Every structure is written in C-alpha cells, then in structure tokens.
Amino acid sequence: MRFSSVKPVWEYLEGIPKFQSKGASSAEFTLSRFRNFCEATGNPHQQFKSIHVGGTNGKGSTCNILASVLQQYNYRVGVYTSPHITRYNERFCVDGQLLPDEKLVAFFNKYVEQIEEYNLTYFEISTAIAFWWFADSEVDIACIEVGLGGRLDATNIINPLASVITSIGLDHTDILGDTVADIAREKAGIIKEGRPVILGDLPSKGEKIVRQVAESKQCSVLLARECNPQWKAPGQYQLTVDGNQWDIASDLTSPIQAKNLAIAWQVCRAISDEYPISIPGFVRGVEQVNAGAGRFEKLTDRQRWYFDGGHNLEAVQALKESIASVGERSEAVLVLSLMRDKINSEVMKEFSEFKNIYYYGLALERAATFDDITQWLPKANPFPVSDDQRKKLLQNDLDSELVIFSGSFYFYETVRDWVSTFALNQ
C-alpha cells in the first residue's frame, strides 16, 4: 500500500477504531505487540532522552511548560500529547512546529505493512509516529504524555530521565479501577528503576502508594508542594525556590497552572545534571509558553466566552476556580457536551451548580445524549439544533453573559465553528 498524499492517510486513520468514539473497546492494554513493532522498526524510542508525564489532569500543560523552558536553552525538544483538539498533527511537536503532512505520509509509506502485521491500535500508531519523528529529528529530549493510566500505556516502553505523576483522580474507572488506590498503582507503573519521580497534588492514599513504588525502585521523590505554588491573578504566579520567592508572568491563566509550574520546576531540578536550568531561565521559559487550545481559553475578544475541556472531578473543580478568577460563578452559563463514560454523581453535582445549563450531544458513539444528562441535570435545556436558533441564542441571549463551554475536548472544534459563525453581531 502506498500513500500519494495526506488525504488517504486521514482516511486510513479514520478507519481505525478510536478511543474518542468507541471508548475502551478500541484499545488493547498490552505492551508486547507494540514492543515488537518498535523492535522491528529500529527502536526509535531508544534514540532520544525523555521525560514521561502521567496523571489524571495537567499532563499536557506540564509537557508544554517543560518544552518552552528547555527550548530557552536551545535544546531541541519533542512533545507528544493527546488527544488532538482540531488536527491530528497537533499531537506531535518539535521546537513548537507541528508534524508536517509530508512526514506523516513518509511514515505510513515506510511502515504501513508493519502497522498491519502487528495490528496496532490508533493510539499505538500515534505513539509510533512520535517516536519515529523525534528520532528522525534528532531531538535532545522529548516530553512524552501518557495516554491512559501508565503501566500498560504504549508510551511506557521508554526509559525516561524522570517520571511525573501530576494528579490522581477517579477517571477511566472502567479501565483503571474504581478507587484512588487502584488508579495510583496503574499510574505508578511508569516509574523506572533509579529514576527520579516528581509528584503533583495527589490524594494522601494515592501519594502513599506511589511513594511505596518509588522506594521499591530506589527512586528519589520531589514534590510540587515544596515550591509553595501560588496563583496571584490571571497570568501571575509565584514559586518559592530555596527560600526565595519568584514571580512568574505567563499567558497561562488558570489557578491550577500554579501546580503545573511547580511540577515543571521540580522536573528541571531532577534532570539538572544533564540539562542544567536556572530559576531565572525557567521564569523566562514560562513567559514564552503557549497556553494551548481548550484550557480555559477565552474564545473572543469581545464576549466573556471561555472553553475548558474539564470532564472529571478534579478538572471541573479547577474550572470553577478559573471561573471565579474572571467573574461570579453563580452567574455563569454552562454549555455542556460530555462523553457517557464521564458521567458520575460527583462530576454531575459540580456541573449542577451552574445557574443555566444547555446540553449539546456530539455525534459520537461515546457521547452522552440529552436524555442521559437530564437524569442528572433536570434543569438542562437542549442546545439549539438549527443554525437560526443557535444564532439567536448566541447573539442575543448569551452575548453579554459569562459562558463556559465545557465537558470534553472533543467539543472544542464544534464550539470554534459556532464562535466563528455566530459570535459577532453584524
């Protein structure tokens, strides 16, 4: 099979079951096939150094912060994150540049036979692309985000300089287990012998388990809270390092980013023997960081409309802190779109506190329907189906309101289309 352009590559990828639409049935949680594939293709993941970032929330932001800091020191840095927001190539970055289409075509033309021989999943293919492109680009170091869990995630064949667990919450309980302890054990599966471990704000039971795994593997442990991370105002943070307080300015706006900054600094400390980074250099790097799409992103200059992909308890609680930084939470309008497997009593209770709620069901097999939602949020209204009704709601009823679009990153592209079409009164 040969691919003459990127279009048939998209079509090939679209034909593979994805977690986005199918959920757990689209994944195979074993590392043996993927290890064998990588061995057959030259073990590209062994050709660059890496940092492995796992956790329930904050993984992507932490990777982007680290990349920005490392690039300030002229290191060539790869970043692999998932899922993408609008375009598949977003998953793969080298020095801030997305994977070019021609590279994607080259990968498939080179390895499609092996992909089919080893029957790789969608996520395994994505991980293989990242490893191949980072090796081909001769990156100095790569920030690799765990896709799901840790122990059996495809990314877990790397041997990183440091392992990071940003947070632990009850997410993907159908796969990882339904207790903090179960999930902590899965996430601690990324810890490697003798390599430092950096922990974010973990529940005490989860932290205890992760520390036990680290100790059994003779790993040092660094804690984000040792930096006393503080959010001062949107874009203004403070860390305490060696007894000195450092003010940090950034395009990052959410209060939760204070913890991610502290995690990133502790990673820098952990890898300082090979990649020496000073705190002033760290501050300069954070000043340049790209906040990333969909993370409490202000959607227009004029309206108070924000998008945040928060969809589990910890993320929704962080979202509500972000809302409080720009307005009154009691006045915020929620436009929600959610995957069915994300529905649970704790998350729905958090969402129920919004004054007005609209629900939009995405055309995905995993997506919750309006009927699914009203069992938990009886005051929810269906978001209009017709363009004329949407235009009236957005331009008239919600134009001056504080509006939060949330529930799933898969909702982002739809919201962006609405904003570009209906946001501004003509």
N, C-alpha and C positions, 0 to 999 in steps of 0.2 A: 504494500500500500504506500502511495506517495501523495504528499500534500503540496499542491501548487501554490497555495496562498493560505492566509489565516482563516478564511471563511470555512473551509472544510474541517479545519482544526476545531473551530467553535462547534460545528455540527457533530463532530466525533465526541467532544466532551459533553455536549448536551444529551447524547445518547447513553451516558453512563449514569446510573442512579447516584443521586447526591443526598447528603445529609440534610441539606436545605429543604428539599421537598419530601424525601422519604423517611428521614429520621434514622434510627438505629439499624433498620433493615438494610440500609445502603452501605454499611460498614462491616469489616471483618476484623475483629480485635485479636490479631496475632502478628508477631513481627517476623516470623520465619520467611514468608513469601517475599516480603519487602527486603529483608536482608539478602536473600538470594538474588533478587533483581539487582540490588546495588552492587553485589559482588560481581555479577555478570557484566555490569556496565562500568567497572573500574573503581568502585567505592569512592565516588566523588566527595562524599561527606568526610572522608579522611584527609582531604587535601586543603582544608582551611580550619582555622580555630573558631570556636563558637562559644556563645552564651545561650543557655537553654532557659526559657521563661515559661513557667506554667502557673496555674492558678485559675480561680473561678472568674475573676474580673481584673482588669488593669494590665493584662499581658501585652496587648498591642501598644498601649500608651508607653509602657515601660520600655519596650523594644525601640520605639521611635525616639524616646528621650536618650537612650543609650547611643543610638546611631548618630544623633545630632552631636552629642558630646564627643564621640570618637572621631567624627569627621572634622571637628575643630582641630584635631591633632594630626590631620592629613592621613589618617588611616583610611584605607579603602574598606567600606563597610557594606555587608549584605544584610537585608532584613526580610524575613519570611513571616507573614501573618495571614490569618484567615478569620472569617470569610472575607471575600472582597465586597465592596459596597456597591460599585457601579460597573466595574470592569475587571475581568479575571486577572489581567496583568498586574493589578494593584497588589496582589499577594507577594510579588517579588520585586525588591528594590536593591539597587547597588548605587551607593552615593546619591540617594534621592531620586534616581532615574528608574522608571518602571521598565520591566522586561519588554524589549522591543518585539513587535509581532514577528519579524523575520527570525528572531532567536527561538520563539515558540515553534514556528514552522520547522526550523532546523532540528529542534529536539525531537519532535514527533517523527520526522523523516529518518532520524538516526535510530530511534528506539521503539517505534510502534510495534515491531514484531515481539520484542521482549515484554512490552506492556501487556500484550495479549497472551504471550506464553505464561507469564506469571499472574495473569488475571488481576491486575492492580485495580484498587478502588479509586474513586475520584480524588480522595484526599491523598492517597499514596502517589498517584500521578503528580499531583501538585507538589508534594514534598520532593519527589524525584527531580522535578523541574528546578526547584530551588537549589538543591544540592548540586545539580549539573551546572546551572548558570553561575553559582558562586565560585565553583571550582574553575570554570572556564574564564571567569572574570578576574581570577586570582585575588580575591578579597583577602584582606589582612585578618578580618574577623567577621563573623556573622551572628546576628541576633535571631534566634530561632524560636518562634512561638509554638508552644504545644497546641495541637488541635483540640484534643478531648482527653481529659484525665491526665495521663502521663505514662504510667507503667507500660501500657500496650499501644501507645500512640506511635505512629510511624516515625515521628521525629526522634524517638527515643533510642535510635541506633547511634546517635552521635556521642562523642566523649568530650563534653564541654569543659571550658576552664572554670565555669561556675554554674550552679543550678539555682534557679529563682522560683519561689512559690509566692506569688503576690497576695493571694487571698484564698480562703476556703469557704464555700457556701453550698447550700443544697441546690445543685443544678445538675441536670442529666442524671437524676437519681435512678432512672430506669436502667442505666448502664453502669454507673459508678458505685451504686449503693445508696441507701436512703438515710444514712447517718453521717454526721461530720467525721466520725472516726473512719468509716468506710472510704469516704472520699479523700480524706487525708492520706490514707495508705496508698491509694491509687496515684495521687499527685506526688507523693514522696518517692514513687518509682523512678523518677528522673534523677534522683541523687546518685552520683557516681563516687566510687571509692576515692577517698582522699581529696576530693574537690570541694571547695567552699560552697556553702549553702546560704542564700540570702532570703530572709522571710519578711513578708509584709505583715499586715494586721490580721493575724489568724485567731480564730476562737481558741480558748485555752486548751480544750481537748484535742483539737487539730494540731496545735503547736507542739503539744507534748508528744504526739505520735511522730510528727516529722522530726523532732529533735532526737527521738529514740533511734530512728532510721539513720540520721546523720551521725550519731555517736557510734552506731554499729559499723559504720563505714569509715570511721575516723575522719570525719569532715568537721571543719570549723563552721560555726554558725554566726552570721551577722544579722542584726535585727534593724528594721527600718525605724522603729520607735526610738532607738538610741540617738537618732538625729533630731528628735522632738519636732517633727514636721508640722508647720503651721500654715494655714491659708489666711491671708490678710484681707484680700479683696480680689475680684476677678483679675487674673494675671499677676498677682502679687503673692509671693510665698516666702517662707523663711525656714532655713535648716540650721541646726546647731551642730557644729563640727569641731571636735577637740576644744570645747568650751567657748568657741566663738560663734556668734550669730551671723548668718549670711542671708542677705535679702536677695531674692531672685525674681526677675521680671520675665514674663513669658506670654505667648499667645494662648497658652493653656488657661482655662478659665474656671474649671470646676474645683470645688474644695477637695474632692477625692484625689486630685492630682498631687496634692502635697505629699501624700503617702507614696505615690509612684515616684516622685522626685527623690524621696529618701531611699527607696529601694534602689533606684538607679545609682545614687551616690555610693551606697554600700557595695554594689557590684563593682564600681570603679575602684573602690578600696581593695576588693578581693582580687582583682586582676592587676593590681598596680605593679607587681614585679615585671610583668611583660608589657603592660600598657600604662605607663605612669601618667596619671592625670591629677592635676592640682585642683583645689576647690575653686580658685578664680577661673581656671579653664573650664571646669564643669559649669559654672554660672554662665560663662559666655556661650557654651554649647546649648544650654537650656534656652537662652534668649533667642536662638535660631530655630528651635524645634517647631515642626509643623504639627498643630494640634490634631490633625486628622479629621476626616469627614465623620459625621454622625455621633460625635462625642460632645454633647451639649453644644451643638453648633447653631449659631444664630443664622437663620435662613435668609433673611433680607435685612437691608439697612434700615428700612422704614418701620416695618411691623415688629412686634415683640413675639416672634415665632421662633421656636427652637426645636431641633431634633436631637433626640438621645436614644440610643439603641438599648437602653436598660431593660432587662427582661427576667432578672432573678431578684431575690430579696435584697441582697447587698447592693446591686446596681440600682434598683428602684429607690432604695433609701438614699443612696448617693445622689441620684437625680433630684430628689426632693430638697436635699441640701443645696444643690446648684440653683434650683428654682428660687429658693429663699435668698440667694445672692443677687437676684435681679428683680424680684417683686414679691408680692404676697402669695404664698402657696394657696391660701383659701380662695383666691380669685382666679387661679389658673384653670384653663380649659384643656382637657386631655383628649387628643385624637389617638386612639389606640389601635394597634394591629399586632396580633400575638400568635405564636405557634401553640398548638393544642397541648404539646408536651410541657409547655412552660406554665400551664395553669396549676396553681395550688393555692391553698387558703391564705398563706402568708402574703404571697405576691398580690393576690386579688384584694386583700384587705388594704394594702398600701395604695393600690390604684383607686379603691373606692372612696378615698378621702378627697378626690378632686371634685370641684363644685359641679362641673358639667363634663359629661363623658360622651364621646362619639366613638363608634367602633367601625373599622373597615376590615373586611376579610380578604386576605390575599388569595390569589388563585393558585394555591399550593396544597398538596395533599396533607401536609403537616399543619396547615393554618387552621386556627380556631374559627368557627362560624359565629354569626351573631347570636344564634341560639345557645351555643356553648358559653358565650360571655354573659348573657343576661341571667344565667343561673347563678352567677356570682356578682354581677353588677346590674341589678334590675333597673337602675335609673339610666343605663346607657341608651343612647339613640343611635340608629344606623347612620353611618356617614353617607351622604347622598350618592346615588349611583349615576345619575345623568350629569353631564357637563354643566348644563344650565343651573341645576340645583347646587352643584358644588360652587360654581361661580358666585351665586347669591350668598351662600353661607360664608365663603371665604372673604369676599369683597365687602359684604355688608355686615353680617352678624359678628364675624371674628376679626375684622380688620384692625380694631383697636384693642383687642383682648390679648392677654398673655396666653399664648397657645403652645402646648407641648405635644409634639408628635413623638410617639414612643412605642415600645413593646418588642421591636425586632429590627435588627439591622437590615433585614430583607425588605423592610417597609421604606427604606431611605429613597430608593430610586423613584418610587411612586410619588412620594411627597415632593421630591425635587421637581418632578413633572408638573404637579399641581401648582407649586410655587411659581415656576417659570410661566405657566399659562394664565394663572388667575390672581397672583399676589398683588399686582399693582393696578389701582384704578386708572382707567384711561381718561 
